[in-house]
């Protein structure tokens, strides 16, 4: 039995790699590729008559494989299926770090899942509140209700858009410039930031189109996403590269934090670093940069 | 007597100047008396050397029981020639007590196992031994221990007279009527004929076996008529589909790609990665894929590869055609892209096995090599590699050029998954040491990288580049934690194969496997 530490609600999640929970060859050591989170899928990747088998495979994986620092999230089946309650019991009993709610459309959906999770935590003697949640928005209704979804629970760490279903609803297809989902991505980002949770972009499914993938990742970063869902380990490297801070940003963040600690100890609230006015509002950003830098192997200091 | 890598070598093998392995470069500076063949004079003008059959060729060369026949392995798993020749010698001429000295043997040669069991073939000297032949030798059915040598060790042993070849058989995709051979232009093309070259120069007799007779003179020849006694034309020397595969494709397996990327990262972190560097890689998934990532680093730094050697396949030819590598020097071809390139693409050259890897000559290419990327069946915590025996102790592999390139190169990188099925690749002690740990520098697995503590300079390079690495013991423990620690193999006393280090000392022995019985 592998005990997993209590999940961190806000941690680095640049890359979330999807994999079929039913494929032992995939899930037995998915952590070796270095993604921040793995997303074990009980939903679309698993055939209807294989749901039980996948749950068994998932439970034993969670109980016997040491995923180390890699976060383990499970995508459960939609609330309109007969599977989601049993999915939740397996996730909680196995000790998954978080659950991704598929096809989430309202705050009520989140609360429904939360209630089932809490019941399962009590059933299996797991600390209540341990299991985190995230929501996948897959429909226009989900996007329009993004803010209430994002702020529906203390367990919510993030929200993601699911491009395949969403584009179908919108009668569009993937476009080179991202115009197909521009409004939805923007709305979801606004809601996530307003609710203070993380926001993730959808998968890029054409593995042969490297250029398209790279353009989308660059756009994700520019729009302010925290990370991206992936379908193949070979996509990890580029996302990490794009989401890594620059050397200049790291130096600046270090200076801001050092100056802030010195100045606040001396009772000063506003000061300048390299000619720029700095106050407490800059601190979370600087800390985030250094945490990111550490994860990317670019910072070894002790400020964060 | 225990050797440098801790293997117990029976004293009775240490005769006629044979020594145990003493560490790399032990023979450096010593002198070697070259052997010379006794060859027949063909003074009288001769229209043609074509004889009607292999049996006639054997008779022409004075074949008799007790002789040593040599073969080369460019036709790989498609080869028909070894089996044809041995059949003619044993079943038509009734010869026995024969020794096969081949550059390598494979699954294509399963029928030879019967001749071993019948006691007709009593000696095997080879780099590779697999399939049924590996099984019967491991079962102790060969009269004398098989001798396993690297691709560089073989020409050393031939030139030094440790192997005396009575008749060398050259499988030739094309030949003219007097025996000028090439590896291209026929119907069973193999490209380079590098492994046949030393054999032809040092054998008493040479028989060319071809399925495509071309006009005289077949030039430039890989094996020259001046060394050839007879030419035999047969229907087919091999199965082209198994001689050269369709173009070797770079793996899309994410695990292979991740390891390959880390190999390239390690290479780019060393001081040897500069304009004009030299490189050899294998054709296994992650080894071959290293080409792809290496190219990205070369582009980034604006540098080119000076030269590449080895068994060659498509991706390296691709780099040559793109102008990213200056010269490709080729001892064997693995796919049709390479076969169709040698002698055709400018700067794609052929070389002999001796020129490639012989540790006893004065200028083998391996000794100027910067990087080699190699696979392993097993690697132990002393960085000793096994590419010969399976986890059951049975012969099923080949050292090939592994020990030669590892010893010669400035940076030898082994790339292998940590586990294969239920077997730990990184282990406490390899079954057989085929490449000694003092020649191996870096290990890249899917679970992490380890550097040989003998190479503190490389450790520093990786640290400076921010490449995470762990002690090899950590990888071993991880492997055992995943698949468990296997019981030791049970052996009998009888030595079934002697593994020579490339310099001719004894690196290890393979003993007869004790049949496993369930309680």
Contacts between the chains, C-beta under 8 A, distances in Angstrom:
chain1	res1	chain2	res2	distance
A	29	B	446	7.5
A	29	B	447	7.5
A	29	B	482	8.0
A	32	B	255	7.7
A	32	B	258	7.2
A	32	B	446	5.2
A	32	B	447	5.8
A	33	B	254	6.8
A	33	B	258	6.0
A	232	B	254	6.2
A	233	B	254	3.9
A	233	B	255	8.0
A	233	B	257	7.5
A	233	B	258	6.3
A	234	B	254	5.7
A	234	B	257	5.7
A	237	B	261	7.2
A	297	B	466	5.1
A	297	B	468	7.7
A	298	B	466	7.9
